[in-house]
Amino acid sequence: MSPAQPSTTPLGRPAPTEAARKGSHMFSTDTYLAHLGFSQPPAPTLPNLRQLHRGHLMAVPYDTNHTHRLSAENMADIDIDKAFEAIVPTGAGGMCLELNTLFAQLLRELGYDLDVISGGTYLPGDIFAPDPEHMLMLVRIDGQEWLADVGHAGLCFTEPLRLSEEVQWQYGCAFRLIRRDGYLVLQAKTLDHDWRTTYRFTTEPRTYDAWAGVGEGNGPAILAAMRRRRRAIDKGQVFLTNNMFTIVENGHEKVTLLVDPERRAQVLDTYWDGRDRPSRCRHPRPGPWPTTSR
């Protein structure tokens, strides 16, 4: 039996109704889970959250090619049904606010206790985007708090990260949280590069109206100015910024400038466009993931 459905989304908008869920293109927990490799709703446990989180990053990529779906007035004012239809069944992917809004809705419907929280991405010039800009989640399980984020464009954790200042390793990459100027700052490093800053955040619960006016109406245009893609792979993650392709496997990072059109097409077909064709989808199957280790 599925958990009782909430009356509002984690961001404070009215949740899709039962009648709406019966539509072929409406938010569907069963369809969502099937896309992530689950045949039935999993219990709200930490092992299942790990599988859901990593599975989401593998099956539902980050992609800034869809900024037309975002409202210039409030990029977090997202219609759950329309976003689901455009992103999940198609495998086309989406952006931070869309992906984390959908994932938060899924987790809440599965019975997870969570808050949507916000922060600002680290930018060139040693500055951060204003808060709120980025969206992530704080999930509470058995007295511990975990960060969930399936919508970041660069190097980031692929499994939930414990809200702790100790160094945590995932697939050869290290992550840590440090306190600075009233924020928690997420930093990451690979075996080939030292610590780099990803974003900062607070644990204050947010609703969608907190993003009103972010970007002064230019948010979608700012995102569209640079094509960015990311997804998890079996032993790490890949991300593409314009023609700069980065693959991180077992903690080793390789950056390639895709100048040759054929090479670029090959990378896209391997990790994005071709991977999402129905005949080549390689979504994770149910079952425990390997133990996270250094």
N, C-alpha and C positions, 0 to 999 in steps of 0.2 A: 504494500500500500504506500502510495506517495505521501510525503509530509503535507500537512495542512498548508494551503497557499496563503501567503501574506497579502494584505489588502493594499499595501503600498510597496513601491520599489525601495531598495536601500538608499536611493537618492531622494526619496520623498514624493515621487510622482505616483499616481494611481497605478496599481499593478494591472496587468492584462487580466480580463475576466475569464471565467471558465468557458463562456460562450465563445469568446474570441480565440481561446486556445484550440478550439475545434476547427478553426479555419486552417486551410492548407499552408498558409504563409504567415501564420502568427507564431509568437514565441511559444515554443513547445519544449518542455523539459526532456521528454523522451527523444525527440529529434536531436536536440542538443547533445544529450548523452551518447546517442548512437554515433554522432559525428566524432565524439571523443573516444569511441571504442567501448562504451558501456552498454550492456544489454538490459540492465535494470538500475534503478536509482541506488547509489551507494550510500552507506551510513555516513553521517558527518564526523568522520574520524581523521586523524592526522595522516595516516598512510593513504587514505583515499584523497585527501586534499593534495598531497604530493602528486598523486597520479593525475588528478584533474588538472592541476596547475601545469605540469610539464606537458600533459597531453594537449592542453589548450594551446600552448606555445608551439607545439608541433603541427597541429591541425588547423589553427586559425591564425594566420600570419598578421604581423603589423605591416601596414601599407598606407602611405600618405597619398595614394592616387585617387582617393575618394572624398576629398575635402568638400565637394559640392553637397554632400549630405549634411554638413554641419551648419548650424545657425550662426550667423555673424554676431547676433546679439548675445547669444549664450550657447557656446559649443557643447555644454553639458546637458542642454535641454533636448534629450534624445528620446524619440519614440521607440520604445522597446520592440514593438512588433516589426516596424519597418527596418530597424537596424538588424534585427535577427534575420529577417528575410534576405537582406542584402549581403550579410556577412557569413553566417554559419552554414546554411545548406549549400551555398555556392562555393565556399572555400575561398572567396575573393579577399577576405581579410578586411581590416579596418584600422582605425587610429586609437590612440590611448583612451580617450573618453568613451568611445564606442565600445571597445573591447572590455575595459574594466567595468563599465556599466552593465554589460551583458553578463560578464562572469560573476559580478556581485549578485545579480538577480538569480543566476543559476545556483550559486552557493546558498543563498538565503532560502530558496525553494527546497533545497536538499536538507535544510535544518541547521545550517551553520550560523553561529552567532558572530556577526561582523559589523564593522563601521566602515563607511567610505571615508577616506582621509585624503589630504592633498599636500602638494609641495611645489617646488620649482626646480626645473632642470638646470644643471650646470652649463654655463655658456662660455664661449671664448672671452678672454679678458678677465677671468677669475671672478665672474659674477653669476648670479642665479636669476632665472626668470621669476617674476613676481608670484607669490603664493596667494590664491590658488592658480596653478597652471597645469601641473601633472596630477593625475588621479591614481590612487592605489587603495588597498584595503588592509584593515587590521582585523584578523580573525582570531577569535578566542576559542581554545580547545583545551579542556582538562586543566584549567588554571594557568595556561601559558598563552602568550600572544604571538601571533605570526603575521608577517607581512606577505601579502599576495599582490602580484603585479604582472598582468599578462599584456600590458600595453606600452612597454618602453621600446625605444627605437635602437638603443645601443647595448653595450655590454651590461648585463644585469643578471640577477639570480633567475634560474629556471625552475627551481622548486621553492616552496615557501621558505622565508627567512625568519628565524626566531628573532623576536624583538629583544636583542641582547647586544652588549658591546664587545662580546668575544668574537674572535675571527672564526668564520664558518666557511667550510670548503664544499664546493659542488663541482664535480666533474673536472677537477684540476684547477678551478678558479677559486680565489679567496674573496670573501666579502666581509665587511665590518661596518659598524655604525659608530660614529663619533659625535660628540655634542659640540655645537658651535652656535653662538649667538641665538640661543633659544630654540634651535632646530636640531633634529637628528640628521646627520649627513651620511648618505650611503656611499661607500667607496668600494672599488673592486680592483683586483689585480690578477693577471695571468702569470704563468711561469716565465714568460719572456719580458714582461713589463711590470714596473712598480705600481704602487697604488695610484688610482685616478678617481676623481670625484664623479658621481653619476647624477645625483640630485639630493635635495634636502627636503624634509617634511616635518610636520607635527602630527600628533595623534588625535587632534581635535576632530570630532565627527563633522562631516560636511553633507549638505544637501545640494541638489543641482543648481539652486539659485545663487550659490556662492560664486559660480563661474560667470554670472551676468556681467557683461562689459569687459571681460578679460580680452586683451588684445585690441581694445577700443574699436571693435567691429572689424578688425583686420586679421583676426585669428586664422580663419580658413585660408586666406591669401598667404599668410606667413608660412603655414604648413605646406602649401602647394608649391612654394618657391624652391623646395629641395625634395626630390623624390627619395624616400627612405623606406627600407624594408627590413624585416627581421623575423626570424623564426628559430625554434629549437631544432636540433638534430640529435641523433642517437647519443653522441658523445660530447655534445656541447651546443653551439649556437652559431648562426651566420647572420650577418647584417650587411646591407648595401646602402651606401649614401651616394647618390648620383652614380658615378662610375667606380667608386672606391669600395671594393668587396673585401670583407673581413670574415675569416673562418676561425673559430676557436674550438679546437678538439683536444680533449684531455688536458686542458690548460695551456696548450700551445697555440699561439696566435700568429696568423699569417695574413698580411694585407697585400692586396693585389689591385693595381690600377687597370681597369678593363678598357684598354684602348682599342683592341681589336674587336670589331662587331661580332665576329663569329664566336670568340671566347666569351663575350658578354652574353650572347644568346644561349650558349651552353650552360653558363652559370644560372641564368634565369630559368632555363628548362629543368635543370637538375634540382634547384632548391625552391623555386617558386612556381612559375607558370605551368610547366609540365607536370610538376608534382601534384598540382591541384586538379588536373584533369581526372575525371572519374576512374578511368582505366589505370591510373598510376597513383591514386591516393594511397598513402602508407600511414594511416592513422594508427596510433597505439592501441593495443588490445587490452582488455581488462586483465588485472593481475598486478602483483606488487612490482614496483620498480626496483632496480638494483640499489643496494645500500649506498647512500651518499658517502663518498670518501675522498680523501685528498688525491 
